[in-house]
């Protein structure tokens, strides 16, 4: 991924547009599901393990 150039034109999307783009494309939808699942599992491990005495 490259950084935008200072003179790059901004792209304005609504939340609905972004959600539609991410859910209509199967590969992007699967990628988002995987990323969210990994983030949720990491957060659960970070918060639950110390409480359970496994840290």
VEXMIKOL-87068 format. One line per field, with one value per atom (N, C-alpha, C): residue number from 1; residue in one letter; x, y, z. Coordinates in pm, whole numbers. Example, Ala and Ser with C-alpha at 12.3 -4.5 7.8 and 13.67 -1.06 7.14 Angstrom:
REM VEXMIKOL-87068
i <- 1, 1, 1, 2, 2, 2
aa <- A, A, A, S, S, S
u <- 1319, 1230, 1320, 1285, 1367, 1290
v <- -569, -450, -330, -225, -106, 3
w <- 780, 780, 780, 708, 714, 787
***
This chain:
REM VEXMIKOL-87068
i <- 1, 1, 1, 2, 2, 2, 3, 3, 3, 4, 4, 4, 5, 5, 5, 6, 6, 6, 7, 7, 7, 8, 8, 8, 9, 9, 9, 10, 10, 10, 11, 11, 11, 12, 12, 12, 13, 13, 13, 14, 14, 14, 15, 15, 15, 16, 16, 16, 17, 17, 17, 18, 18, 18, 19, 19, 19, 20, 20, 20, 21, 21, 21, 22, 22, 22, 23, 23, 23, 24, 24, 24, 25, 25, 25, 26, 26, 26, 27, 27, 27, 28, 28, 28, 29, 29, 29, 30, 30, 30, 31, 31, 31, 32, 32, 32, 33, 33, 33, 34, 34, 34, 35, 35, 35, 36, 36, 36, 37, 37, 37, 38, 38, 38, 39, 39, 39, 40, 40, 40, 41, 41, 41, 42, 42, 42, 43, 43, 43, 44, 44, 44, 45, 45, 45, 46, 46, 46, 47, 47, 47, 48, 48, 48, 49, 49, 49, 50, 50, 50, 51, 51, 51, 52, 52, 52, 53, 53, 53, 54, 54, 54, 55, 55, 55
aa <- X, X, X, X, X, X, X, X, X, X, X, X, X, X, X, X, X, X, X, X, X, X, X, X, X, X, X, X, X, X, X, X, X, X, X, X, X, X, X, X, X, X, X, X, X, X, X, X, X, X, X, X, X, X, X, X, X, X, X, X, X, X, X, X, X, X, X, X, X, X, X, X, X, X, X, X, X, X, X, X, X, X, X, X, X, X, X, X, X, X, X, X, X, X, X, X, X, X, X, X, X, X, X, X, X, X, X, X, X, X, X, X, X, X, X, X, X, X, X, X, X, X, X, X, X, X, X, X, X, X, X, X, X, X, X, X, X, X, X, X, X, X, X, X, X, X, X, X, X, X, X, X, X, X, X, X, X, X, X, X, X, X, X, X, X
u <- 85, 0, 89, 55, 135, 64, 141, 84, 28, -82, -135, -39, -31, 52, -22, 51, -15, -118, -100, -195, -299, -306, -402, -544, -635, -774, -838, -907, -974, -1096, -1120, -1239, -1332, -1451, -1548, -1651, -1660, -1758, -1844, -1970, -2054, -2030, -2072, -2060, -2135, -2249, -2329, -2256, -2190, -2113, -2000, -1926, -1815, -1865, -1972, -2029, -2073, -2135, -2178, -2058, -1953, -1832, -1771, -1761, -1697, -1780, -1911, -1995, -2032, -2027, -2063, -1952, -1829, -1714, -1681, -1697, -1676, -1538, -1434, -1300, -1279, -1331, -1320, -1404, -1522, -1608, -1540, -1479, -1409, -1288, -1216, -1102, -1147, -1254, -1305, -1351, -1416, -1459, -1339, -1235, -1115, -1048, -1033, -970, -1048, -1179, -1261, -1254, -1258, -1250, -1117, -1008, -876, -868, -922, -920, -1003, -1119, -1204, -1139, -1079, -1012, -894, -818, -704, -751, -858, -911, -965, -1031, -1083, -968, -864, -749, -681, -670, -604, -680, -812, -891, -932, -955, -1007, -898, -785, -681, -631, -604, -560, -667, -793, -902, -908, -884, -890, -762, -662, -538, -442, -455, -367, -256, -246, -142, -21
v <- -117, 0, 123, 220, 341, 455, 549, 668, 759, 826, 920, 1038, 1084, 1201, 1326, 1429, 1551, 1609, 1591, 1646, 1543, 1430, 1326, 1375, 1340, 1380, 1291, 1352, 1277, 1205, 1088, 1011, 1011, 1061, 1068, 957, 870, 761, 773, 740, 733, 597, 584, 455, 347, 383, 287, 243, 337, 302, 206, 237, 152, 13, 7, -121, -202, -136, -205, -260, -181, -224, -346, -340, -448, -575, -564, -684, -743, -664, -717, -800, -769, -842, -956, -1080, -1196, -1199, -1167, -1174, -1067, -947, -843, -878, -935, -974, -1080, -1179, -1284, -1228, -1135, -1072, -994, -918, -841, -933, -1044, -1139, -1196, -1232, -1288, -1185, -1062, -957, -928, -920, -893, -1009, -1131, -1248, -1251, -1225, -1223, -1114, -996, -885, -918, -977, -1013, -1120, -1221, -1326, -1271, -1182, -1122, -1039, -964, -883, -971, -1080, -1171, -1233, -1274, -1333, -1231, -1110, -1005, -974, -976, -940, -1059, -1174, -1289, -1369, -1388, -1472, -1420, -1290, -1243, -1266, -1251, -1271, -1418, -1507, -1650, -1702, -1617, -1657, -1732, -1715, -1785, -1697, -1579, -1488, -1488
w <- 0, 0, 0, -81, -89, -19, 29, 91, -17, 15, -85, -103, -223, -251, -203, -166, -115, -211, -339, -436, -480, -411, -448, -416, -501, -483, -377, -283, -177, -234, -180, -219, -100, -120, -11, -29, 71, 71, 196, 181, 299, 365, 488, 557, 481, 425, 349, 223, 155, 35, 70, 176, 217, 257, 332, 373, 251, 154, 32, -44, -57, -128, -59, 74, 149, 154, 143, 153, 18, -88, -219, -281, -250, -305, -208, -255, -168, -104, -182, -126, -19, -40, 62, 185, 162, 274, 359, 296, 370, 445, 381, 445, 568, 556, 669, 782, 749, 851, 925, 852, 913, 1003, 954, 1034, 1161, 1150, 1268, 1367, 1317, 1404, 1480, 1409, 1473, 1579, 1547, 1643, 1766, 1747, 1860, 1947, 1885, 1962, 2041, 1980, 2049, 2168, 2150, 2259, 2371, 2336, 2438, 2516, 2447, 2515, 2606, 2558, 2635, 2763, 2758, 2875, 2961, 2900, 2975, 3044, 2982, 3041, 3176, 3190, 3322, 3430, 3394, 3489, 3531, 3438, 3466, 3531, 3545, 3609, 3520, 3389, 3294, 3241, 3291, 3237, 3325
***
